[in-house]
Amino acid sequence: MQLKEGLREIAYGQWEGKNPEAVNREFHDDYVRWLSDPGWNAPTGGERGIDIARRSSLVIEEIEQTCSAGNVLVVSHKATTRIMLCFLIGIDVGRFRDRISMPVSSISIVEMAAHGPLLHMIGDRAYLREQLRKRVGT
């Protein structure tokens, strides 16, 4: 197992630990900008989606260079994973919340194919017992 800084969760800056209502009240303009395009607008003092895509893509490049054969399990947080998938398959990073549903504890499979990343599965939780699938939030 290796821990990679590039796979950490979004840095929410001054929004950390606050619910959306409090963020909207305290940082209204930044919050509206972030909601409209989180790819290019950061939470106040936090990081933009494009920055997350860049740092996670460096980890993926390192994996490709050092593990050219076999399977590699990459574990990260929900938003970081959605951003990484958008970046890999060519979806606008700023649309990560609008284009990819990612239940917690889910598995996605991407093959690093000859013509680029090939998405085989996204957001699968079939490996969980049915009662856990129902209890785990989205």
N, CA, C and O atoms as a MOPAC input file, in Angstrom:
PM7 MOZYME 1SCF
protein

 N      0.84700 1    -1.18700 1     0.00000 1
 C      0.00000 1     0.00000 1     0.00000 1
 C      0.88600 1     1.24200 1     0.00000 1
 O      1.89600 1     1.30600 1     0.70000 1
 N      0.48800 1     2.20800 1    -0.78900 1
 C      1.17900 1     3.49400 1    -0.83700 1
 C      0.15800 1     4.60900 1    -0.68900 1
 O     -0.89100 1     4.58700 1    -1.33400 1
 N      0.45900 1     5.58000 1     0.15600 1
 C     -0.40100 1     6.75900 1     0.28900 1
 C      0.12300 1     7.83200 1    -0.64400 1
 O      1.31900 1     8.12000 1    -0.66800 1
 N     -0.77700 1     8.41900 1    -1.41000 1
 C     -0.39700 1     9.44500 1    -2.37500 1
 C     -1.16500 1    10.73000 1    -2.07500 1
 O     -2.39600 1    10.73100 1    -2.05200 1
 N     -0.45400 1    11.79500 1    -1.85200 1
 C     -1.04800 1    13.09800 1    -1.54600 1
 C     -1.99700 1    13.56200 1    -2.65000 1
 O     -2.98000 1    14.25000 1    -2.37700 1
 N     -1.70600 1    13.19100 1    -3.88100 1
 C     -2.52400 1    13.61000 1    -5.00900 1
 C     -3.93200 1    13.03300 1    -5.02800 1
 O     -4.76700 1    13.46000 1    -5.82500 1
 N     -4.20000 1    12.06200 1    -4.15200 1
 C     -5.51800 1    11.43000 1    -4.11400 1
 C     -6.36700 1    11.89800 1    -2.93200 1
 O     -7.44700 1    11.36000 1    -2.69000 1
 N     -5.88300 1    12.88900 1    -2.20300 1
 C     -6.63100 1    13.36800 1    -1.03300 1
 C     -7.94000 1    14.04800 1    -1.46500 1
 O     -8.13800 1    14.36300 1    -2.63900 1
 N     -8.81700 1    14.26300 1    -0.49000 1
 C    -10.10300 1    14.90600 1    -0.73000 1
 C     -9.89300 1    16.37400 1    -1.10900 1
 O     -8.81800 1    16.93200 1    -0.89000 1
 N    -10.91100 1    16.98100 1    -1.66800 1
 C    -10.89800 1    18.40500 1    -1.98300 1
 C    -10.58300 1    19.20200 1    -0.72200 1
 O    -11.10500 1    18.91100 1     0.35400 1
 N     -9.74500 1    20.18500 1    -0.86200 1
 C     -9.51700 1    21.13300 1     0.23700 1
 C    -10.61800 1    22.18100 1     0.15600 1
 O    -10.67300 1    22.96200 1    -0.79500 1
 N    -11.48500 1    22.19600 1     1.14400 1
 C    -12.60900 1    23.12700 1     1.15400 1
 C    -12.28300 1    24.45200 1     1.82700 1
 O    -13.16000 1    25.30600 1     1.95500 1
 N    -11.03900 1    24.64100 1     2.26000 1
 C    -10.62400 1    25.92100 1     2.83100 1
 C    -11.49600 1    26.35300 1     3.99300 1
 O    -11.71600 1    25.59000 1     4.93300 1
 N    -11.98600 1    27.56800 1     3.92700 1
 C    -12.78300 1    28.14900 1     5.00300 1
 C    -14.17000 1    27.51400 1     5.12600 1
 O    -14.91000 1    27.80600 1     6.06500 1
 N    -14.51000 1    26.66600 1     4.19500 1
 C    -15.81300 1    26.00700 1     4.23200 1
 C    -15.77900 1    24.70100 1     5.02700 1
 O    -16.83100 1    24.14500 1     5.34300 1
 N    -14.58500 1    24.20900 1     5.35100 1
 C    -14.46100 1    22.92500 1     6.05900 1
 C    -15.36700 1    22.89100 1     7.27700 1
 O    -15.39200 1    23.82700 1     8.07600 1
 N    -16.10800 1    21.80600 1     7.40700 1
 C    -16.95000 1    21.59000 1     8.57500 1
 C    -18.26000 1    22.37000 1     8.59200 1
 O    -19.03100 1    22.24800 1     9.54300 1
 N    -18.52300 1    23.15800 1     7.57400 1
 C    -19.75500 1    23.97000 1     7.52900 1
 C    -20.76400 1    23.30900 1     6.59800 1
 O    -20.38900 1    22.69100 1     5.60100 1
 N    -22.03000 1    23.44200 1     6.92600 1
 C    -23.06300 1    22.91200 1     6.04300 1
 C    -23.30600 1    23.91500 1     4.91200 1
 O    -22.88900 1    25.06900 1     5.01400 1
 N    -23.97300 1    23.48900 1     3.84000 1
 C    -24.18200 1    24.38000 1     2.69200 1
 C    -24.90300 1    25.68400 1     3.04600 1
 O    -24.60600 1    26.72900 1     2.46700 1
 N    -25.82600 1    25.63100 1     3.97100 1
 C    -26.55500 1    26.84900 1     4.35500 1
 C    -25.61700 1    27.87400 1     4.97500 1
 O    -25.70300 1    29.06200 1     4.66700 1
 N    -24.72700 1    27.42300 1     5.84300 1
 C    -23.76300 1    28.33100 1     6.48000 1
 C    -22.77600 1    28.88100 1     5.45000 1
 O    -22.44200 1    30.06600 1     5.47900 1
 N    -22.31500 1    28.03200 1     4.55100 1
 C    -21.39200 1    28.48500 1     3.50200 1
 C    -22.07100 1    29.53800 1     2.63700 1
 O    -21.47200 1    30.56900 1     2.33300 1
 N    -23.29700 1    29.29300 1     2.24200 1
 C    -24.03900 1    30.24400 1     1.41200 1
 C    -24.19700 1    31.57900 1     2.13400 1
 O    -24.06700 1    32.63700 1     1.51800 1
 N    -24.47000 1    31.53500 1     3.40400 1
 C    -24.66600 1    32.75300 1     4.18700 1
 C    -23.34500 1    33.53000 1     4.35100 1
 O    -23.31600 1    34.75000 1     4.18800 1
 N    -22.26900 1    32.82400 1     4.67000 1
 C    -20.99400 1    33.47400 1     4.97800 1
 C    -20.14800 1    33.80600 1     3.74500 1
 O    -19.37000 1    34.76100 1     3.76000 1
 N    -20.30100 1    33.02300 1     2.68800 1
 C    -19.44400 1    33.18600 1     1.50000 1
 C    -20.29500 1    33.14600 1     0.22800 1
 O    -19.95200 1    32.46900 1    -0.74100 1
 N    -21.38700 1    33.86800 1     0.24900 1
 C    -22.40900 1    33.74100 1    -0.80200 1
 C    -21.84200 1    33.82400 1    -2.21800 1
 O    -22.08100 1    32.92400 1    -3.02200 1
 N    -21.10100 1    34.87500 1    -2.53900 1
 C    -20.62000 1    35.04700 1    -3.91600 1
 C    -19.69600 1    33.90500 1    -4.33600 1
 O    -19.82800 1    33.36800 1    -5.43600 1
 N    -18.75500 1    33.53200 1    -3.45500 1
 C    -17.85800 1    32.41400 1    -3.76500 1
 C    -18.64500 1    31.12000 1    -3.92700 1
 O    -18.34600 1    30.31200 1    -4.80600 1
 N    -19.64200 1    30.92600 1    -3.08500 1
 C    -20.45400 1    29.71500 1    -3.13000 1
 C    -21.22200 1    29.62600 1    -4.45100 1
 O    -21.26700 1    28.55800 1    -5.06000 1
 N    -21.81200 1    30.70300 1    -4.89300 1
 C    -22.55200 1    30.72200 1    -6.15700 1
 C    -21.60200 1    30.42900 1    -7.32600 1
 O    -21.94100 1    29.66000 1    -8.22600 1
 N    -20.42200 1    31.04000 1    -7.30800 1
 C    -19.44100 1    30.77800 1    -8.37400 1
 C    -19.02900 1    29.30400 1    -8.37500 1
 O    -18.94400 1    28.67400 1    -9.42900 1
 N    -18.77500 1    28.76200 1    -7.17900 1
 C    -18.35300 1    27.36400 1    -7.06200 1
 C    -19.46100 1    26.41800 1    -7.54000 1
 O    -19.18300 1    25.43600 1    -8.22800 1
 N    -20.69500 1    26.70900 1    -7.18100 1
 C    -21.80400 1    25.87300 1    -7.63900 1
 C    -21.93700 1    25.89700 1    -9.15700 1
 O    -22.26900 1    24.87900 1    -9.76400 1
 N    -21.68200 1    27.04200 1    -9.77200 1
 C    -21.84500 1    27.15600 1   -11.22000 1
 C    -20.71400 1    26.47100 1   -11.98500 1
 O    -20.94600 1    25.93400 1   -13.06800 1
 N    -19.49700 1    26.47900 1   -11.44100 1
 C    -18.37600 1    25.81500 1   -12.11300 1
 C    -17.26700 1    25.52100 1   -11.11500 1
 O    -16.34600 1    26.32400 1   -10.96000 1
 N    -17.34500 1    24.36000 1   -10.42400 1
 C    -16.31600 1    24.01000 1    -9.45200 1
 C    -14.98000 1    23.63600 1   -10.09800 1
 O    -13.97300 1    23.47700 1    -9.40800 1
 N    -14.98000 1    23.49800 1   -11.41700 1
 C    -13.71600 1    23.22400 1   -12.11100 1
 C    -12.77500 1    24.41300 1   -12.04900 1
 O    -11.56500 1    24.24100 1   -11.90400 1
 N    -13.31700 1    25.61000 1   -12.15600 1
 C    -12.50800 1    26.82200 1   -12.21600 1
 C    -12.74000 1    27.76700 1   -11.05300 1
 O    -12.10800 1    28.82200 1   -10.99100 1
 N    -13.61900 1    27.42800 1   -10.13700 1
 C    -13.88400 1    28.25200 1    -8.95000 1
 C    -13.70300 1    27.39300 1    -7.71200 1
 O    -14.25700 1    26.29800 1    -7.61400 1
 N    -12.93000 1    27.89400 1    -6.77900 1
 C    -12.61200 1    27.13900 1    -5.56700 1
 C    -13.47100 1    27.58800 1    -4.39700 1
 O    -13.91500 1    28.73600 1    -4.35000 1
 N    -13.70800 1    26.68000 1    -3.44500 1
 C    -14.26000 1    27.13500 1    -2.17400 1
 C    -13.30100 1    28.18800 1    -1.59600 1
 O    -12.10300 1    28.13200 1    -1.87200 1
 N    -13.78400 1    29.11300 1    -0.82800 1
 C    -12.95000 1    30.17900 1    -0.27400 1
 C    -11.74500 1    29.58100 1     0.44300 1
 O    -11.89100 1    28.90300 1     1.46000 1
 N    -10.55500 1    29.83600 1    -0.09300 1
 C     -9.32600 1    29.30000 1     0.49100 1
 C     -9.07800 1    27.84200 1     0.16900 1
 O     -8.13300 1    27.25100 1     0.69300 1
 N     -9.90600 1    27.24300 1    -0.68500 1
 C     -9.76000 1    25.83600 1    -1.04100 1
 C     -9.17100 1    25.65800 1    -2.42300 1
 O     -8.43300 1    26.51400 1    -2.91100 1
 N     -9.49900 1    24.54500 1    -3.04800 1
 C     -8.91700 1    24.28000 1    -4.36800 1
 C     -9.97000 1    24.00800 1    -5.42200 1
 O    -11.05700 1    23.50300 1    -5.13800 1
 N     -9.61600 1    24.35900 1    -6.64200 1
 C    -10.50100 1    24.18600 1    -7.79500 1
 C    -10.47200 1    22.73800 1    -8.27800 1
 O     -9.51600 1    22.00600 1    -8.02200 1
 N    -11.51200 1    22.34400 1    -8.96600 1
 C    -11.56300 1    21.00400 1    -9.52500 1
 C    -10.40700 1    20.72200 1   -10.46700 1
 O     -9.87300 1    19.61300 1   -10.47800 1
 N    -10.01500 1    21.71200 1   -11.25800 1
 C     -8.91800 1    21.50000 1   -12.19900 1
 C     -7.60400 1    21.20900 1   -11.47300 1
 O     -6.76100 1    20.47100 1   -11.98400 1
 N     -7.42900 1    21.79000 1   -10.28100 1
 C     -6.23200 1    21.51100 1    -9.48600 1
 C     -6.25200 1    20.07700 1    -8.97000 1
 O     -5.21600 1    19.41500 1    -8.91400 1
 N     -7.41800 1    19.61100 1    -8.60000 1
 C     -7.56700 1    18.22900 1    -8.14600 1
 C     -7.29900 1    17.27800 1    -9.30600 1
 O     -6.63700 1    16.25500 1    -9.13200 1
 N     -7.80600 1    17.61000 1   -10.47900 1
 C     -7.55800 1    16.79500 1   -11.66600 1
 C     -6.06400 1    16.72300 1   -11.96900 1
 O     -5.54800 1    15.65600 1   -12.30200 1
 N     -5.38100 1    17.83300 1   -11.85600 1
 C     -3.93400 1    17.84800 1   -12.14300 1
 C     -3.16700 1    16.98400 1   -11.15800 1
 O     -2.32800 1    16.17500 1   -11.55500 1
 N     -3.46000 1    17.15800 1    -9.85400 1
 C     -2.68000 1    16.39900 1    -8.86300 1
 C     -2.99400 1    14.90700 1    -8.91900 1
 O     -2.09900 1    14.08100 1    -8.74100 1
 N     -4.25300 1    14.55500 1    -9.16500 1
 C     -4.58600 1    13.12900 1    -9.25500 1
 C     -4.04700 1    12.52300 1   -10.55200 1
 O     -3.69000 1    11.34500 1   -10.57700 1
 N     -3.98400 1    13.30800 1   -11.62200 1
 C     -3.44900 1    12.78300 1   -12.88700 1
 C     -1.96300 1    12.45700 1   -12.77000 1
 O     -1.47100 1    11.55800 1   -13.45200 1
 N     -1.24900 1    13.17600 1   -11.91600 1
 C      0.16500 1    12.85500 1   -11.69200 1
 C      0.30900 1    11.48100 1   -11.03700 1
 O      1.24000 1    10.73700 1   -11.34800 1
 N     -0.59500 1    11.15000 1   -10.14600 1
 C     -0.58800 1     9.82200 1    -9.51100 1
 C     -0.88300 1     8.75200 1   -10.55700 1
 O     -0.22200 1     7.71400 1   -10.59100 1
 N     -1.87800 1     9.00500 1   -11.41300 1
 C     -2.22400 1     8.03900 1   -12.46400 1
 C     -1.04600 1     7.84700 1   -13.41700 1
 O     -0.75300 1     6.71900 1   -13.81200 1
 N     -0.36800 1     8.93300 1   -13.79100 1
 C      0.82300 1     8.82100 1   -14.65600 1
 C      1.90000 1     7.97200 1   -13.99000 1
 O      2.52000 1     7.13000 1   -14.63900 1
 N      2.12000 1     8.19100 1   -12.70900 1
 C      3.12000 1     7.41000 1   -11.97400 1
 C      2.73800 1     5.92800 1   -11.96000 1
 O      3.59700 1     5.06400 1   -12.13400 1
 N      1.47200 1     5.63900 1   -11.75600 1
 C      1.01300 1     4.24800 1   -11.77000 1
 C      1.24800 1     3.62500 1   -13.14000 1
 O      1.72400 1     2.49400 1   -13.23800 1
 N      0.91700 1     4.36000 1   -14.19300 1
 C      1.12000 1     3.84100 1   -15.55100 1
 C      2.58900 1     3.54700 1   -15.82500 1
 O      2.91000 1     2.56000 1   -16.48900 1
 N      3.47600 1     4.38500 1   -15.32600 1
 C      4.91300 1     4.20600 1   -15.56200 1
 C      5.50300 1     3.06000 1   -14.74500 1
 O      6.41600 1     2.37500 1   -15.20500 1
 N      4.98800 1     2.85000 1   -13.54200 1
 C      5.59400 1     1.85100 1   -12.66200 1
 C      4.85300 1     0.51900 1   -12.63500 1
 O      5.41100 1    -0.48100 1   -12.18400 1
 N      3.62300 1     0.48600 1   -13.10300 1
 C      2.79800 1    -0.73600 1   -13.06200 1
 C      2.17200 1    -0.96200 1   -14.42700 1
 O      0.95700 1    -0.83300 1   -14.58200 1
 N      2.97000 1    -1.29100 1   -15.39400 1
 C      2.45500 1    -1.38900 1   -16.75300 1
 C      1.60200 1    -2.62700 1   -17.00600 1
 O      0.88500 1    -2.69300 1   -18.00500 1
 N      1.67300 1    -3.60200 1   -16.11400 1
 C      0.85800 1    -4.81000 1   -16.28700 1
 C      0.13100 1    -5.11200 1   -14.98000 1
 O      0.63200 1    -4.83000 1   -13.89200 1
 N     -1.04500 1    -5.68400 1   -15.11000 1
 C     -1.79800 1    -6.08700 1   -13.92600 1
 C     -2.78100 1    -5.02500 1   -13.49100 1
 O     -2.94200 1    -3.98900 1   -14.13600 1
 N     -3.43200 1    -5.31000 1   -12.38500 1
 C     -4.44800 1    -4.42200 1   -11.84700 1
 C     -3.90000 1    -3.60600 1   -10.68900 1
 O     -3.05100 1    -4.07400 1    -9.93100 1
 N     -4.39300 1    -2.38500 1   -10.56200 1
 C     -4.00700 1    -1.48900 1    -9.47700 1
 C     -5.28700 1    -0.94700 1    -8.86700 1
 O     -6.18000 1    -0.48700 1    -9.57900 1
 N     -5.36900 1    -1.00500 1    -7.55400 1
 C     -6.51500 1    -0.44600 1    -6.84600 1
 C     -6.15200 1     0.95600 1    -6.38900 1
 O     -5.16600 1     1.14900 1    -5.67700 1
 N     -6.94700 1     1.93100 1    -6.79900 1
 C     -6.76200 1     3.32300 1    -6.39300 1
 C     -7.95400 1     3.67700 1    -5.51800 1
 O     -9.10300 1     3.54600 1    -5.93900 1
 N     -7.67900 1     4.12200 1    -4.30900 1
 C     -8.74400 1     4.46000 1    -3.36200 1
 C     -8.67000 1     5.95200 1    -3.06400 1
 O     -7.60200 1     6.48400 1    -2.76200 1
 N     -9.81000 1     6.61500 1    -3.15100 1
 C     -9.84800 1     8.04500 1    -2.84900 1
 C    -11.23400 1     8.41600 1    -2.35300 1
 O    -12.07500 1     7.55500 1    -2.09600 1
 N    -11.44800 1     9.69800 1    -2.22700 1
 C    -12.72400 1    10.22900 1    -1.77800 1
 C    -13.65800 1    10.39600 1    -2.97100 1
 O    -13.22600 1    10.42100 1    -4.12300 1
 N    -14.94500 1    10.51000 1    -2.66700 1
 C    -15.98100 1    10.54300 1    -3.69800 1
 C    -15.77100 1    11.66600 1    -4.72800 1
 O    -15.76000 1    11.39800 1    -5.92900 1
 N    -15.60700 1    12.88800 1    -4.28600 1
 C    -15.45300 1    14.00200 1    -5.23600 1
 C    -14.15500 1    13.87200 1    -6.02000 1
 O    -14.13700 1    14.08900 1    -7.23200 1
 N    -13.08100 1    13.52400 1    -5.34600 1
 C    -11.79300 1    13.36800 1    -6.02900 1
 C    -11.89500 1    12.27700 1    -7.08100 1
 O    -11.36800 1    12.43200 1    -8.18300 1
 N    -12.56200 1    11.17600 1    -6.76000 1
 C    -12.72000 1    10.08800 1    -7.72200 1
 C    -13.53500 1    10.54100 1    -8.92700 1
 O    -13.17900 1    10.22800 1   -10.06300 1
 N    -14.61900 1    11.27100 1    -8.69800 1
 C    -15.43800 1    11.74900 1    -9.82100 1
 C    -14.63900 1    12.71000 1   -10.70400 1
 O    -14.72100 1    12.64000 1   -11.93000 1
 N    -13.87600 1    13.59500 1   -10.08800 1
 C    -13.04900 1    14.53200 1   -10.85900 1
 C    -12.00600 1    13.77200 1   -11.66700 1
 O    -11.78400 1    14.06700 1   -12.84100 1
 N    -11.36700 1    12.79000 1   -11.03100 1
 C    -10.35200 1    11.99300 1   -11.71400 1
 C    -10.95900 1    11.26400 1   -12.90900 1
 O    -10.35700 1    11.21800 1   -13.98200 1
 N    -12.14800 1    10.69400 1   -12.72600 1
 C    -12.80800 1    10.00000 1   -13.83400 1
 C    -13.16300 1    10.96300 1   -14.96200 1
 O    -12.96900 1    10.64000 1   -16.13400 1
 N    -13.67600 1    12.13000 1   -14.62300 1
 C    -13.97400 1    13.14000 1   -15.65800 1
 C    -12.72300 1    13.45300 1   -16.46500 1
 O    -12.75000 1    13.46100 1   -17.69500 1
 N    -11.64300 1    13.70900 1   -15.76900 1
 C    -10.38600 1    14.05700 1   -16.42600 1
 C     -9.92700 1    12.91700 1   -17.34200 1
 O     -9.51200 1    13.15700 1   -18.47600 1
 N    -10.00300 1    11.69100 1   -16.85300 1
 C     -9.53000 1    10.54700 1   -17.63200 1
 C    -10.35500 1    10.29900 1   -18.88400 1
 O     -9.80200 1     9.97300 1   -19.93400 1
 N    -11.67800 1    10.45200 1   -18.78700 1
 C    -12.51600 1    10.09700 1   -19.94100 1
 C    -12.99500 1    11.29900 1   -20.74700 1
 O    -13.81200 1    11.15100 1   -21.65500 1
 N    -12.49000 1    12.49200 1   -20.42100 1
 C    -12.74100 1    13.65400 1   -21.26200 1
 C    -14.02800 1    14.40000 1   -21.00100 1
 O    -14.57700 1    15.02200 1   -21.91000 1
 N    -14.52100 1    14.34800 1   -19.76900 1
 C    -15.69400 1    15.13200 1   -19.38600 1
 C    -15.21000 1    16.39800 1   -18.69900 1
 O    -14.26100 1    16.34500 1   -17.91600 1
 N    -15.83000 1    17.51900 1   -18.97000 1
 C    -15.47500 1    18.78300 1   -18.33000 1
 C    -15.44400 1    18.59000 1   -16.81000 1
 O    -16.45300 1    18.22500 1   -16.20700 1
 N    -14.29600 1    18.83300 1   -16.20400 1
 C    -14.09400 1    18.64500 1   -14.77000 1
 C    -15.09100 1    19.46400 1   -13.95200 1
 O    -15.50400 1    19.03500 1   -12.87500 1
 N    -15.47300 1    20.61400 1   -14.44300 1
 C    -16.42800 1    21.45500 1   -13.74000 1
 C    -17.82300 1    20.85700 1   -13.66800 1
 O    -18.67800 1    21.37800 1   -12.95300 1
 N    -18.06600 1    19.78900 1   -14.38400 1
 C    -19.37500 1    19.12700 1   -14.38500 1
 C    -19.35500 1    17.82100 1   -13.59100 1
 O    -20.27400 1    17.01300 1   -13.72200 1
 N    -18.32800 1    17.60100 1   -12.77300 1
 C    -18.19600 1    16.31600 1   -12.09300 1
 C    -19.42000 1    15.95100 1   -11.26300 1
 O    -19.76900 1    14.77300 1   -11.17900 1
 N    -20.07800 1    16.92100 1   -10.65100 1
 C    -21.28200 1    16.63300 1    -9.85000 1
 C    -22.49900 1    16.40300 1   -10.73700 1
 O    -23.42100 1    15.68600 1   -10.34700 1
 N    -22.51200 1    16.99700 1   -11.91300 1
 C    -23.65900 1    16.91000 1   -12.82500 1
 C    -23.62300 1    15.69300 1   -13.73700 1
 O    -24.66900 1    15.25800 1   -14.21900 1
 N    -22.44600 1    15.13600 1   -13.98200 1
 C    -22.30200 1    14.08000 1   -14.98700 1
 C    -22.02300 1    12.69500 1   -14.41000 1
 O    -22.25700 1    11.68900 1   -15.07900 1
 N    -21.52100 1    12.63400 1   -13.16900 1
 C    -21.14400 1    11.33900 1   -12.60000 1
 C    -21.75300 1    11.17800 1   -11.22200 1
 O    -21.50300 1    11.97100 1   -10.31400 1
 N    -22.55700 1    10.13700 1   -11.08500 1
 C    -23.09700 1     9.77000 1    -9.78100 1
 C    -22.14100 1     8.75300 1    -9.17900 1
 O    -21.76300 1     7.77700 1    -9.82700 1
 N    -21.75800 1     8.99000 1    -7.94100 1
 C    -20.76300 1     8.11800 1    -7.32600 1
 C    -21.18900 1     7.79500 1    -5.90700 1
 O    -20.88900 1     8.55700 1    -4.98700 1
 N    -21.88300 1     6.68100 1    -5.71000 1
 C    -22.24200 1     6.30900 1    -4.34100 1
 C    -20.97800 1     6.01500 1    -3.52100 1
 O    -19.98300 1     5.52600 1    -4.05600 1
 N    -21.03000 1     6.31400 1    -2.23800 1
 C    -19.88000 1     5.98500 1    -1.38900 1
 C    -19.69300 1     4.47700 1    -1.37800 1
 O    -20.64600 1     3.71900 1    -1.55900 1
 N    -18.47000 1     4.05700 1    -1.16700 1
 C    -18.09700 1     2.63000 1    -1.11100 1
 C    -18.26800 1     1.92200 1    -2.44600 1
 O    -18.37600 1     0.69600 1    -2.48500 1
 N    -18.29600 1     2.66900 1    -3.53400 1
 C    -18.49600 1     2.03300 1    -4.84000 1
 C    -17.16900 1     1.81300 1    -5.54700 1
 O    -16.13400 1     2.36600 1    -5.17500 1
 N    -17.24000 1     0.99300 1    -6.57200 1
 C    -16.07000 1     0.64200 1    -7.37900 1
 C    -16.31200 1     1.08400 1    -8.81700 1
 O    -17.39900 1     0.90100 1    -9.36500 1
 N    -15.28700 1     1.66200 1    -9.41000 1
 C    -15.30000 1     1.97700 1   -10.83200 1
 C    -14.07500 1     1.31100 1   -11.44700 1
 O    -13.04700 1     1.17000 1   -10.78500 1
 N    -14.17700 1     0.90800 1   -12.68500 1
 C    -13.05500 1     0.24600 1   -13.35000 1
 C    -12.71400 1     0.99700 1   -14.62400 1
 O    -13.56300 1     1.22500 1   -15.48600 1
 N    -11.44200 1     1.37500 1   -14.71800 1
 C    -10.92200 1     2.04500 1   -15.90900 1
 C     -9.72600 1     1.23700 1   -16.40300 1
 O     -8.80000 1     0.94200 1   -15.64800 1
 N     -9.76800 1     0.89300 1   -17.66400 1
 C     -8.64300 1     0.21300 1   -18.30200 1
 C     -7.81400 1     1.25300 1   -19.02400 1
 O     -8.34600 1     2.06500 1   -19.78000 1
 N     -6.51900 1     1.23000 1   -18.79500 1
 C     -5.62600 1     2.12600 1   -19.51600 1
 C     -5.29100 1     1.42500 1   -20.83300 1
 O     -4.29300 1     0.71300 1   -20.94700 1
 N     -6.14300 1     1.64500 1   -21.80700 1
 C     -6.09200 1     0.94400 1   -23.08700 1
 C     -5.15500 1     1.64500 1   -24.07600 1
 O     -4.63300 1     2.72600 1   -23.80200 1
 N     -4.96100 1     1.01900 1   -25.20100 1
 C     -4.05900 1     1.54800 1   -26.22600 1
 C     -4.48300 1     2.92900 1   -26.71800 1
 O     -3.62900 1     3.75700 1   -27.03500 1
 N     -5.78400 1     3.18900 1   -26.78600 1
 C     -6.28200 1     4.47700 1   -27.28600 1
 C     -6.71800 1     5.40700 1   -26.16400 1
 O     -7.47600 1     6.34900 1   -26.39700 1
 N     -6.24500 1     5.15100 1   -24.94900 1
 C     -6.58500 1     5.99700 1   -23.81500 1
 C     -7.46800 1     5.27200 1   -22.81300 1
 O     -7.81800 1     4.10900 1   -23.01000 1
 N     -7.82200 1     5.95700 1   -21.74800 1
 C     -8.62100 1     5.32700 1   -20.69200 1
 C     -9.97900 1     4.85500 1   -21.20700 1
 O    -10.67900 1     5.57700 1   -21.91700 1
 N    -10.33100 1     3.62500 1   -20.83100 1
 C    -11.60200 1     3.03400 1   -21.22500 1
 C    -12.38000 1     2.69700 1   -19.95300 1
 O    -11.94800 1     1.86100 1   -19.16000 1
 N    -13.51900 1     3.34500 1   -19.76400 1
 C    -14.34400 1     3.14200 1   -18.58700 1
 C    -15.19100 1     1.88600 1   -18.76800 1
 O    -16.00800 1     1.80800 1   -19.68600 1
 N    -14.99200 1     0.90100 1   -17.88600 1
 C    -15.74000 1    -0.35100 1   -17.95000 1
 C    -16.91700 1    -0.37500 1   -16.97900 1
 O    -17.96300 1    -0.94800 1   -17.28000 1
 N    -16.74400 1     0.25400 1   -15.80300 1
 C    -17.78400 1     0.22200 1   -14.78900 1
 C    -17.66500 1     1.48100 1   -13.93900 1
 O    -16.56600 1     1.98500 1   -13.70800 1
 N    -18.82000 1     1.98900 1   -13.46900 1
 C    -18.79200 1     3.18300 1   -12.63100 1
 C    -19.80200 1     3.04100 1   -11.48400 1
 O    -20.95200 1     2.65500 1   -11.69000 1
 N    -19.34700 1     3.35800 1   -10.30200 1
 C    -20.22400 1     3.42600 1    -9.13800 1
 C    -20.87900 1     2.12600 1    -8.72600 1
 O    -21.99500 1     2.15000 1    -8.20900 1
 N    -20.23700 1     1.00100 1    -8.93300 1
 C    -20.83400 1    -0.29200 1    -8.62500 1
 C    -20.66400 1    -0.64400 1    -7.14300 1
 O    -19.58800 1    -0.47900 1    -6.56800 1
 N    -21.74800 1    -1.13100 1    -6.54500 1
 C    -21.67200 1    -1.59200 1    -5.14400 1
 C    -22.22000 1    -3.00600 1    -5.00600 1
 O    -22.65800 1    -3.39500 1    -3.92300 1
 N    -22.20300 1    -3.76800 1    -6.06900 1
 C    -22.73600 1    -5.13000 1    -6.04100 1
 C    -21.98000 1    -6.01900 1    -5.06400 1
 O    -22.53200 1    -7.00800 1    -4.58200 1
 N    -20.74900 1    -5.69400 1    -4.76800 1
 C    -19.95600 1    -6.50500 1    -3.85100 1
 C    -20.46100 1    -6.40500 1    -2.40900 1
 O    -20.14800 1    -7.27200 1    -1.59300 1
 N    -21.23600 1    -5.36600 1    -2.08000 1
 C    -21.78400 1    -5.19500 1    -0.73200 1
 C    -23.02400 1    -6.05800 1    -0.55100 1
 O    -23.79800 1    -6.25100 1    -1.48900 1
 N    -23.21000 1    -6.57700 1     0.66300 1
 C    -24.47400 1    -7.26500 1     0.95400 1
 C    -25.61600 1    -6.27800 1     0.75700 1
 O    -25.43900 1    -5.07600 1     0.95600 1
 N    -26.78300 1    -6.77400 1     0.36900 1
 C    -27.91900 1    -5.91000 1     0.05000 1
 C    -28.24400 1    -4.94000 1     1.18300 1
 O    -28.50700 1    -3.76600 1     0.92100 1
 N    -28.23400 1    -5.39500 1     2.42500 1
 C    -28.56700 1    -4.49800 1     3.53700 1
 C    -27.55500 1    -3.37100 1     3.67200 1
 O    -27.92100 1    -2.27100 1     4.08700 1
 N    -26.31700 1    -3.60800 1     3.34100 1
 C    -25.30300 1    -2.55300 1     3.37900 1
 C    -25.46500 1    -1.58500 1     2.21900 1
 O    -25.26900 1    -0.38100 1     2.38400 1
 N    -25.82400 1    -2.10100 1     1.04300 1
 C    -26.04300 1    -1.21400 1    -0.10100 1
 C    -27.13600 1    -0.20800 1     0.19300 1
 O    -27.05900 1     0.94200 1    -0.23900 1
 N    -28.15200 1    -0.63200 1     0.92600 1
 C    -29.25900 1     0.25400 1     1.27500 1
 C    -28.86000 1     1.25300 1     2.34400 1
 O    -29.38300 1     2.36700 1     2.36100 1
 N    -27.94300 1     0.88500 1     3.24200 1
 C    -27.56800 1     1.74000 1     4.36600 1
 C    -26.47800 1     2.73400 1     4.02600 1
 O    -26.40700 1     3.80300 1     4.63300 1
 N    -25.63000 1     2.40600 1     3.07200 1
 C    -24.51800 1     3.28900 1     2.71400 1
 C    -25.06000 1     4.46100 1     1.92600 1
 O    -25.75400 1     4.26400 1     0.92900 1
 N    -24.75300 1     5.69800 1     2.35800 1
 C    -25.25800 1     6.90300 1     1.69600 1
 C    -24.69000 1     7.10300 1     0.31200 1
 O    -23.76000 1     6.40900 1    -0.09800 1
 N    -25.25300 1     8.05300 1    -0.40200 1
 C    -24.79500 1     8.35000 1    -1.76000 1
 C    -23.93000 1     9.58200 1    -1.77000 1
 O    -23.45000 1     9.99000 1    -2.82700 1

